[in-house]
Amino acid sequence: MPIISLRLPTDEEEDRSRRFTVHKNYLRALEMFLQSQYASGWGLSFELLRAQRALPAFRRINRRIGFPESELRRLLSISWASELQLRLGAVGGEAFLRYSNAWAPVQAYYAVYMSIHAWLLTAGMGGLRDDHTRTLRTAVSHLVGRRLLPHPWTVTCLGCPELGERVITGFLVSQSLSSPNGWNS
């Protein structure tokens, strides 16, 4: 008679799986929210851009002329290369996925971070290179403080949840990012 071997996940594996599922559900809920508010597929980018261009603060931006184009190209090339590395995970199949997932947060961060540098350069605020904290604070100050992004990028959170200190602003009470009814995965 053949022996059937059954391996149950450890507590640590179950915990990791549960945390992954929670994060996946939040990202899926955010995706569904964006699709319901703007559009899906390629239309999403165009509708988000249209919504941003309609913001009064966006229309008041003074464009700067005369920034170093070679530096702009360098920053955007690094940003786009980081984004391309994110997409390579889909090409390698399942065997490659676990390794690409490990690096995805780093690649996503640098894709955005270098784009922020490019934007700040065109706004006349270059020179923040290698100062992540100052760069991110400057970006937040301009994007959030000046209201240059459409909802839900207007949502901000300050404080430390572990200390019971948090203030969330800009979130519409009628909308939730919780898992839709019936979702288990």
Biotite code that builds the C-alpha atoms (Angstrom):
import biotite.structure as struc

atoms = struc.array([
    struc.Atom([0.000, 0.000, 0.000], chain_id="A", res_id=1, res_name="MET", atom_name="CA", element="C"),
    struc.Atom([1.450, 3.423, -0.958], chain_id="A", res_id=2, res_name="PRO", atom_name="CA", element="C"),
    struc.Atom([2.324, 5.825, 1.821], chain_id="A", res_id=3, res_name="ILE", atom_name="CA", element="C"),
    struc.Atom([0.794, 9.259, 1.572], chain_id="A", res_id=4, res_name="ILE", atom_name="CA", element="C"),
    struc.Atom([2.929, 12.024, 2.973], chain_id="A", res_id=5, res_name="SER", atom_name="CA", element="C"),
    struc.Atom([1.204, 15.152, 4.156], chain_id="A", res_id=6, res_name="LEU", atom_name="CA", element="C"),
    struc.Atom([3.092, 18.227, 5.306], chain_id="A", res_id=7, res_name="ARG", atom_name="CA", element="C"),
    struc.Atom([1.198, 20.890, 7.200], chain_id="A", res_id=8, res_name="LEU", atom_name="CA", element="C"),
    struc.Atom([2.446, 24.478, 7.271], chain_id="A", res_id=9, res_name="PRO", atom_name="CA", element="C"),
    struc.Atom([4.307, 25.633, 10.348], chain_id="A", res_id=10, res_name="THR", atom_name="CA", element="C"),
    struc.Atom([2.884, 28.433, 12.501], chain_id="A", res_id=11, res_name="ASP", atom_name="CA", element="C"),
    struc.Atom([5.438, 30.799, 10.976], chain_id="A", res_id=12, res_name="GLU", atom_name="CA", element="C"),
    struc.Atom([4.421, 29.827, 7.423], chain_id="A", res_id=13, res_name="GLU", atom_name="CA", element="C"),
    struc.Atom([0.740, 30.298, 8.264], chain_id="A", res_id=14, res_name="GLU", atom_name="CA", element="C"),
    struc.Atom([1.490, 33.708, 9.790], chain_id="A", res_id=15, res_name="ASP", atom_name="CA", element="C"),
    struc.Atom([3.436, 34.795, 6.701], chain_id="A", res_id=16, res_name="ARG", atom_name="CA", element="C"),
    struc.Atom([0.643, 33.555, 4.458], chain_id="A", res_id=17, res_name="SER", atom_name="CA", element="C"),
    struc.Atom([-1.963, 35.447, 6.505], chain_id="A", res_id=18, res_name="ARG", atom_name="CA", element="C"),
    struc.Atom([0.049, 38.699, 6.370], chain_id="A", res_id=19, res_name="ARG", atom_name="CA", element="C"),
    struc.Atom([0.573, 38.300, 2.622], chain_id="A", res_id=20, res_name="PHE", atom_name="CA", element="C"),
    struc.Atom([-3.162, 37.750, 2.127], chain_id="A", res_id=21, res_name="THR", atom_name="CA", element="C"),
    struc.Atom([-4.003, 40.885, 4.123], chain_id="A", res_id=22, res_name="VAL", atom_name="CA", element="C"),
    struc.Atom([-1.595, 43.007, 2.057], chain_id="A", res_id=23, res_name="HIS", atom_name="CA", element="C"),
    struc.Atom([-2.824, 41.436, -1.179], chain_id="A", res_id=24, res_name="LYS", atom_name="CA", element="C"),
    struc.Atom([-6.441, 42.206, -0.232], chain_id="A", res_id=25, res_name="ASN", atom_name="CA", element="C"),
    struc.Atom([-5.599, 45.834, 0.546], chain_id="A", res_id=26, res_name="TYR", atom_name="CA", element="C"),
    struc.Atom([-3.840, 46.227, -2.794], chain_id="A", res_id=27, res_name="LEU", atom_name="CA", element="C"),
    struc.Atom([-6.737, 44.559, -4.617], chain_id="A", res_id=28, res_name="ARG", atom_name="CA", element="C"),
    struc.Atom([-9.244, 46.786, -2.794], chain_id="A", res_id=29, res_name="ALA", atom_name="CA", element="C"),
    struc.Atom([-7.201, 49.851, -3.756], chain_id="A", res_id=30, res_name="LEU", atom_name="CA", element="C"),
    struc.Atom([-7.123, 48.638, -7.366], chain_id="A", res_id=31, res_name="GLU", atom_name="CA", element="C"),
    struc.Atom([-10.902, 48.138, -7.331], chain_id="A", res_id=32, res_name="MET", atom_name="CA", element="C"),
    struc.Atom([-11.399, 51.581, -5.803], chain_id="A", res_id=33, res_name="PHE", atom_name="CA", element="C"),
    struc.Atom([-9.254, 53.218, -8.488], chain_id="A", res_id=34, res_name="LEU", atom_name="CA", element="C"),
    struc.Atom([-11.124, 51.357, -11.216], chain_id="A", res_id=35, res_name="GLN", atom_name="CA", element="C"),
    struc.Atom([-14.489, 52.423, -9.803], chain_id="A", res_id=36, res_name="SER", atom_name="CA", element="C"),
    struc.Atom([-13.398, 56.070, -9.461], chain_id="A", res_id=37, res_name="GLN", atom_name="CA", element="C"),
    struc.Atom([-11.394, 56.471, -12.659], chain_id="A", res_id=38, res_name="TYR", atom_name="CA", element="C"),
    struc.Atom([-11.159, 53.560, -15.127], chain_id="A", res_id=39, res_name="ALA", atom_name="CA", element="C"),
    struc.Atom([-9.503, 50.200, -15.616], chain_id="A", res_id=40, res_name="SER", atom_name="CA", element="C"),
    struc.Atom([-6.670, 49.018, -17.828], chain_id="A", res_id=41, res_name="GLY", atom_name="CA", element="C"),
    struc.Atom([-4.833, 51.624, -19.871], chain_id="A", res_id=42, res_name="TRP", atom_name="CA", element="C"),
    struc.Atom([-7.643, 54.107, -19.321], chain_id="A", res_id=43, res_name="GLY", atom_name="CA", element="C"),
    struc.Atom([-6.747, 54.340, -15.628], chain_id="A", res_id=44, res_name="LEU", atom_name="CA", element="C"),
    struc.Atom([-3.538, 56.274, -16.303], chain_id="A", res_id=45, res_name="SER", atom_name="CA", element="C"),
    struc.Atom([-5.284, 58.680, -18.650], chain_id="A", res_id=46, res_name="PHE", atom_name="CA", element="C"),
    struc.Atom([-8.179, 59.301, -16.247], chain_id="A", res_id=47, res_name="GLU", atom_name="CA", element="C"),
    struc.Atom([-5.823, 59.844, -13.296], chain_id="A", res_id=48, res_name="LEU", atom_name="CA", element="C"),
    struc.Atom([-3.831, 62.327, -15.351], chain_id="A", res_id=49, res_name="LEU", atom_name="CA", element="C"),
    struc.Atom([-7.048, 64.090, -16.368], chain_id="A", res_id=50, res_name="ARG", atom_name="CA", element="C"),
    struc.Atom([-8.149, 64.272, -12.708], chain_id="A", res_id=51, res_name="ALA", atom_name="CA", element="C"),
    struc.Atom([-4.769, 65.662, -11.689], chain_id="A", res_id=52, res_name="GLN", atom_name="CA", element="C"),
    struc.Atom([-4.760, 68.270, -14.437], chain_id="A", res_id=53, res_name="ARG", atom_name="CA", element="C"),
    struc.Atom([-8.199, 69.431, -13.246], chain_id="A", res_id=54, res_name="ALA", atom_name="CA", element="C"),
    struc.Atom([-6.869, 70.233, -9.761], chain_id="A", res_id=55, res_name="LEU", atom_name="CA", element="C"),
    struc.Atom([-6.536, 73.994, -9.197], chain_id="A", res_id=56, res_name="PRO", atom_name="CA", element="C"),
    struc.Atom([-3.094, 73.619, -7.588], chain_id="A", res_id=57, res_name="ALA", atom_name="CA", element="C"),
    struc.Atom([-1.821, 71.612, -10.545], chain_id="A", res_id=58, res_name="PHE", atom_name="CA", element="C"),
    struc.Atom([-2.897, 74.326, -12.975], chain_id="A", res_id=59, res_name="ARG", atom_name="CA", element="C"),
    struc.Atom([-0.949, 76.903, -10.931], chain_id="A", res_id=60, res_name="ARG", atom_name="CA", element="C"),
    struc.Atom([2.396, 75.088, -11.225], chain_id="A", res_id=61, res_name="ILE", atom_name="CA", element="C"),
    struc.Atom([5.095, 77.312, -12.682], chain_id="A", res_id=62, res_name="ASN", atom_name="CA", element="C"),
    struc.Atom([7.157, 75.301, -15.120], chain_id="A", res_id=63, res_name="ARG", atom_name="CA", element="C"),
    struc.Atom([10.905, 75.834, -14.869], chain_id="A", res_id=64, res_name="ARG", atom_name="CA", element="C"),
    struc.Atom([13.035, 76.185, -17.980], chain_id="A", res_id=65, res_name="ILE", atom_name="CA", element="C"),
    struc.Atom([16.755, 75.608, -18.080], chain_id="A", res_id=66, res_name="GLY", atom_name="CA", element="C"),
    struc.Atom([17.287, 72.557, -15.881], chain_id="A", res_id=67, res_name="PHE", atom_name="CA", element="C"),
    struc.Atom([20.178, 70.242, -16.868], chain_id="A", res_id=68, res_name="PRO", atom_name="CA", element="C"),
    struc.Atom([18.593, 67.871, -19.375], chain_id="A", res_id=69, res_name="GLU", atom_name="CA", element="C"),
    struc.Atom([21.413, 65.306, -19.076], chain_id="A", res_id=70, res_name="SER", atom_name="CA", element="C"),
    struc.Atom([20.732, 64.986, -15.329], chain_id="A", res_id=71, res_name="GLU", atom_name="CA", element="C"),
    struc.Atom([17.017, 64.615, -15.990], chain_id="A", res_id=72, res_name="LEU", atom_name="CA", element="C"),
    struc.Atom([17.749, 61.830, -18.496], chain_id="A", res_id=73, res_name="ARG", atom_name="CA", element="C"),
    struc.Atom([20.001, 60.097, -15.968], chain_id="A", res_id=74, res_name="ARG", atom_name="CA", element="C"),
    struc.Atom([17.406, 60.216, -13.191], chain_id="A", res_id=75, res_name="LEU", atom_name="CA", element="C"),
    struc.Atom([14.574, 59.007, -15.405], chain_id="A", res_id=76, res_name="LEU", atom_name="CA", element="C"),
    struc.Atom([16.755, 56.245, -16.896], chain_id="A", res_id=77, res_name="SER", atom_name="CA", element="C"),
    struc.Atom([17.451, 54.890, -13.415], chain_id="A", res_id=78, res_name="ILE", atom_name="CA", element="C"),
    struc.Atom([13.767, 55.163, -12.546], chain_id="A", res_id=79, res_name="SER", atom_name="CA", element="C"),
    struc.Atom([12.658, 53.345, -15.708], chain_id="A", res_id=80, res_name="TRP", atom_name="CA", element="C"),
    struc.Atom([15.344, 50.663, -15.289], chain_id="A", res_id=81, res_name="ALA", atom_name="CA", element="C"),
    struc.Atom([14.053, 50.011, -11.765], chain_id="A", res_id=82, res_name="SER", atom_name="CA", element="C"),
    struc.Atom([10.504, 49.743, -13.092], chain_id="A", res_id=83, res_name="GLU", atom_name="CA", element="C"),
    struc.Atom([11.628, 47.330, -15.799], chain_id="A", res_id=84, res_name="LEU", atom_name="CA", element="C"),
    struc.Atom([13.277, 45.141, -13.165], chain_id="A", res_id=85, res_name="GLN", atom_name="CA", element="C"),
    struc.Atom([9.900, 44.935, -11.439], chain_id="A", res_id=86, res_name="LEU", atom_name="CA", element="C"),
    struc.Atom([8.324, 43.637, -14.629], chain_id="A", res_id=87, res_name="ARG", atom_name="CA", element="C"),
    struc.Atom([10.984, 40.976, -15.188], chain_id="A", res_id=88, res_name="LEU", atom_name="CA", element="C"),
    struc.Atom([9.439, 38.898, -12.403], chain_id="A", res_id=89, res_name="GLY", atom_name="CA", element="C"),
    struc.Atom([6.500, 38.081, -14.661], chain_id="A", res_id=90, res_name="ALA", atom_name="CA", element="C"),
    struc.Atom([8.811, 36.845, -17.421], chain_id="A", res_id=91, res_name="VAL", atom_name="CA", element="C"),
    struc.Atom([10.693, 34.274, -15.327], chain_id="A", res_id=92, res_name="GLY", atom_name="CA", element="C"),
    struc.Atom([7.681, 32.267, -14.222], chain_id="A", res_id=93, res_name="GLY", atom_name="CA", element="C"),
    struc.Atom([6.965, 30.807, -10.792], chain_id="A", res_id=94, res_name="GLU", atom_name="CA", element="C"),
    struc.Atom([10.545, 29.728, -10.082], chain_id="A", res_id=95, res_name="ALA", atom_name="CA", element="C"),
    struc.Atom([11.746, 33.302, -10.489], chain_id="A", res_id=96, res_name="PHE", atom_name="CA", element="C"),
    struc.Atom([8.768, 34.885, -8.732], chain_id="A", res_id=97, res_name="LEU", atom_name="CA", element="C"),
    struc.Atom([9.885, 34.251, -5.148], chain_id="A", res_id=98, res_name="ARG", atom_name="CA", element="C"),
    struc.Atom([13.207, 36.003, -5.813], chain_id="A", res_id=99, res_name="TYR", atom_name="CA", element="C"),
    struc.Atom([11.695, 38.869, -7.768], chain_id="A", res_id=100, res_name="SER", atom_name="CA", element="C"),
    struc.Atom([9.086, 39.400, -5.019], chain_id="A", res_id=101, res_name="ASN", atom_name="CA", element="C"),
    struc.Atom([11.873, 39.804, -2.467], chain_id="A", res_id=102, res_name="ALA", atom_name="CA", element="C"),
    struc.Atom([13.380, 42.678, -4.463], chain_id="A", res_id=103, res_name="TRP", atom_name="CA", element="C"),
    struc.Atom([10.103, 44.222, -5.683], chain_id="A", res_id=104, res_name="ALA", atom_name="CA", element="C"),
    struc.Atom([9.761, 46.714, -2.781], chain_id="A", res_id=105, res_name="PRO", atom_name="CA", element="C"),
    struc.Atom([13.323, 47.959, -3.335], chain_id="A", res_id=106, res_name="VAL", atom_name="CA", element="C"),
    struc.Atom([12.850, 48.305, -7.098], chain_id="A", res_id=107, res_name="GLN", atom_name="CA", element="C"),
    struc.Atom([9.480, 50.021, -6.668], chain_id="A", res_id=108, res_name="ALA", atom_name="CA", element="C"),
    struc.Atom([10.973, 52.413, -4.119], chain_id="A", res_id=109, res_name="TYR", atom_name="CA", element="C"),
    struc.Atom([13.840, 53.417, -6.405], chain_id="A", res_id=110, res_name="TYR", atom_name="CA", element="C"),
    struc.Atom([11.569, 53.756, -9.443], chain_id="A", res_id=111, res_name="ALA", atom_name="CA", element="C"),
    struc.Atom([9.496, 56.292, -7.497], chain_id="A", res_id=112, res_name="VAL", atom_name="CA", element="C"),
    struc.Atom([12.439, 57.858, -5.645], chain_id="A", res_id=113, res_name="TYR", atom_name="CA", element="C"),
    struc.Atom([14.377, 58.633, -8.823], chain_id="A", res_id=114, res_name="MET", atom_name="CA", element="C"),
    struc.Atom([11.223, 59.988, -10.485], chain_id="A", res_id=115, res_name="SER", atom_name="CA", element="C"),
    struc.Atom([10.798, 62.299, -7.498], chain_id="A", res_id=116, res_name="ILE", atom_name="CA", element="C"),
    struc.Atom([14.367, 63.528, -8.021], chain_id="A", res_id=117, res_name="HIS", atom_name="CA", element="C"),
    struc.Atom([13.598, 64.181, -11.692], chain_id="A", res_id=118, res_name="ALA", atom_name="CA", element="C"),
    struc.Atom([10.463, 66.104, -10.764], chain_id="A", res_id=119, res_name="TRP", atom_name="CA", element="C"),
    struc.Atom([12.287, 68.153, -8.122], chain_id="A", res_id=120, res_name="LEU", atom_name="CA", element="C"),
    struc.Atom([15.041, 68.927, -10.648], chain_id="A", res_id=121, res_name="LEU", atom_name="CA", element="C"),
    struc.Atom([12.488, 70.312, -13.107], chain_id="A", res_id=122, res_name="THR", atom_name="CA", element="C"),
    struc.Atom([10.938, 72.343, -10.282], chain_id="A", res_id=123, res_name="ALA", atom_name="CA", element="C"),
    struc.Atom([14.293, 73.942, -9.452], chain_id="A", res_id=124, res_name="GLY", atom_name="CA", element="C"),
    struc.Atom([14.921, 71.889, -6.319], chain_id="A", res_id=125, res_name="MET", atom_name="CA", element="C"),
    struc.Atom([17.714, 69.563, -7.402], chain_id="A", res_id=126, res_name="GLY", atom_name="CA", element="C"),
    struc.Atom([20.669, 68.721, -5.223], chain_id="A", res_id=127, res_name="GLY", atom_name="CA", element="C"),
    struc.Atom([18.900, 66.430, -2.726], chain_id="A", res_id=128, res_name="LEU", atom_name="CA", element="C"),
    struc.Atom([20.736, 63.372, -4.049], chain_id="A", res_id=129, res_name="ARG", atom_name="CA", element="C"),
    struc.Atom([21.482, 60.657, -1.486], chain_id="A", res_id=130, res_name="ASP", atom_name="CA", element="C"),
    struc.Atom([19.428, 62.341, 1.203], chain_id="A", res_id=131, res_name="ASP", atom_name="CA", element="C"),
    struc.Atom([16.367, 60.096, 1.219], chain_id="A", res_id=132, res_name="HIS", atom_name="CA", element="C"),
    struc.Atom([14.678, 61.654, 4.233], chain_id="A", res_id=133, res_name="THR", atom_name="CA", element="C"),
    struc.Atom([14.965, 65.209, 2.957], chain_id="A", res_id=134, res_name="ARG", atom_name="CA", element="C"),
    struc.Atom([13.928, 64.181, -0.562], chain_id="A", res_id=135, res_name="THR", atom_name="CA", element="C"),
    struc.Atom([10.816, 62.361, 0.653], chain_id="A", res_id=136, res_name="LEU", atom_name="CA", element="C"),
    struc.Atom([9.864, 65.163, 3.042], chain_id="A", res_id=137, res_name="ARG", atom_name="CA", element="C"),
    struc.Atom([10.240, 67.714, 0.248], chain_id="A", res_id=138, res_name="THR", atom_name="CA", element="C"),
    struc.Atom([8.076, 65.603, -2.065], chain_id="A", res_id=139, res_name="ALA", atom_name="CA", element="C"),
    struc.Atom([5.384, 65.159, 0.600], chain_id="A", res_id=140, res_name="VAL", atom_name="CA", element="C"),
    struc.Atom([5.442, 68.856, 1.385], chain_id="A", res_id=141, res_name="SER", atom_name="CA", element="C"),
    struc.Atom([4.843, 69.715, -2.265], chain_id="A", res_id=142, res_name="HIS", atom_name="CA", element="C"),
    struc.Atom([2.495, 66.919, -3.279], chain_id="A", res_id=143, res_name="LEU", atom_name="CA", element="C"),
    struc.Atom([0.337, 66.800, -0.155], chain_id="A", res_id=144, res_name="VAL", atom_name="CA", element="C"),
    struc.Atom([0.737, 70.341, 1.106], chain_id="A", res_id=145, res_name="GLY", atom_name="CA", element="C"),
    struc.Atom([-0.066, 71.881, -2.247], chain_id="A", res_id=146, res_name="ARG", atom_name="CA", element="C"),
    struc.Atom([-2.752, 69.276, -3.084], chain_id="A", res_id=147, res_name="ARG", atom_name="CA", element="C"),
    struc.Atom([-1.222, 68.243, -6.392], chain_id="A", res_id=148, res_name="LEU", atom_name="CA", element="C"),
    struc.Atom([-2.642, 64.703, -6.429], chain_id="A", res_id=149, res_name="LEU", atom_name="CA", element="C"),
    struc.Atom([-6.207, 63.417, -6.825], chain_id="A", res_id=150, res_name="PRO", atom_name="CA", element="C"),
    struc.Atom([-7.954, 61.181, -4.286], chain_id="A", res_id=151, res_name="HIS", atom_name="CA", element="C"),
    struc.Atom([-6.917, 58.676, -2.837], chain_id="A", res_id=152, res_name="PRO", atom_name="CA", element="C"),
    struc.Atom([-3.403, 60.167, -2.840], chain_id="A", res_id=153, res_name="TRP", atom_name="CA", element="C"),
    struc.Atom([-4.784, 62.924, -0.652], chain_id="A", res_id=154, res_name="THR", atom_name="CA", element="C"),
    struc.Atom([-4.881, 60.500, 2.290], chain_id="A", res_id=155, res_name="VAL", atom_name="CA", element="C"),
    struc.Atom([-2.144, 61.056, 4.864], chain_id="A", res_id=156, res_name="THR", atom_name="CA", element="C"),
    struc.Atom([-1.288, 59.254, 8.066], chain_id="A", res_id=157, res_name="CYS", atom_name="CA", element="C"),
    struc.Atom([0.861, 60.643, 10.863], chain_id="A", res_id=158, res_name="LEU", atom_name="CA", element="C"),
    struc.Atom([1.968, 59.006, 14.086], chain_id="A", res_id=159, res_name="GLY", atom_name="CA", element="C"),
    struc.Atom([2.914, 55.558, 15.304], chain_id="A", res_id=160, res_name="CYS", atom_name="CA", element="C"),
    struc.Atom([0.179, 52.884, 15.546], chain_id="A", res_id=161, res_name="PRO", atom_name="CA", element="C"),
    struc.Atom([2.264, 50.894, 18.055], chain_id="A", res_id=162, res_name="GLU", atom_name="CA", element="C"),
    struc.Atom([2.109, 53.870, 20.421], chain_id="A", res_id=163, res_name="LEU", atom_name="CA", element="C"),
    struc.Atom([-1.575, 54.448, 19.770], chain_id="A", res_id=164, res_name="GLY", atom_name="CA", element="C"),
    struc.Atom([-0.792, 57.688, 17.954], chain_id="A", res_id=165, res_name="GLU", atom_name="CA", element="C"),
    struc.Atom([-2.177, 58.133, 14.488], chain_id="A", res_id=166, res_name="ARG", atom_name="CA", element="C"),
    struc.Atom([-4.091, 60.745, 12.594], chain_id="A", res_id=167, res_name="VAL", atom_name="CA", element="C"),
    struc.Atom([-5.537, 59.914, 9.199], chain_id="A", res_id=168, res_name="ILE", atom_name="CA", element="C"),
    struc.Atom([-6.722, 62.791, 7.036], chain_id="A", res_id=169, res_name="THR", atom_name="CA", element="C"),
    struc.Atom([-8.134, 63.101, 3.543], chain_id="A", res_id=170, res_name="GLY", atom_name="CA", element="C"),
    struc.Atom([-9.953, 59.746, 3.517], chain_id="A", res_id=171, res_name="PHE", atom_name="CA", element="C"),
    struc.Atom([-13.588, 59.758, 2.510], chain_id="A", res_id=172, res_name="LEU", atom_name="CA", element="C"),
    struc.Atom([-15.586, 58.124, 5.312], chain_id="A", res_id=173, res_name="VAL", atom_name="CA", element="C"),
    struc.Atom([-17.968, 56.430, 2.890], chain_id="A", res_id=174, res_name="SER", atom_name="CA", element="C"),
    struc.Atom([-15.128, 54.548, 1.230], chain_id="A", res_id=175, res_name="GLN", atom_name="CA", element="C"),
    struc.Atom([-13.207, 51.665, 2.701], chain_id="A", res_id=176, res_name="SER", atom_name="CA", element="C"),
    struc.Atom([-10.158, 49.664, 1.665], chain_id="A", res_id=177, res_name="LEU", atom_name="CA", element="C"),
    struc.Atom([-11.294, 46.614, 3.619], chain_id="A", res_id=178, res_name="SER", atom_name="CA", element="C"),
    struc.Atom([-11.746, 43.304, 1.864], chain_id="A", res_id=179, res_name="SER", atom_name="CA", element="C"),
    struc.Atom([-14.994, 43.164, -0.140], chain_id="A", res_id=180, res_name="PRO", atom_name="CA", element="C"),
    struc.Atom([-17.659, 40.722, 1.091], chain_id="A", res_id=181, res_name="ASN", atom_name="CA", element="C"),
    struc.Atom([-17.005, 37.174, 0.033], chain_id="A", res_id=182, res_name="GLY", atom_name="CA", element="C"),
    struc.Atom([-13.265, 37.591, -0.497], chain_id="A", res_id=183, res_name="TRP", atom_name="CA", element="C"),
    struc.Atom([-11.154, 34.845, 0.984], chain_id="A", res_id=184, res_name="ASN", atom_name="CA", element="C"),
    struc.Atom([-7.997, 35.132, -1.058], chain_id="A", res_id=185, res_name="SER", atom_name="CA", element="C"),
])
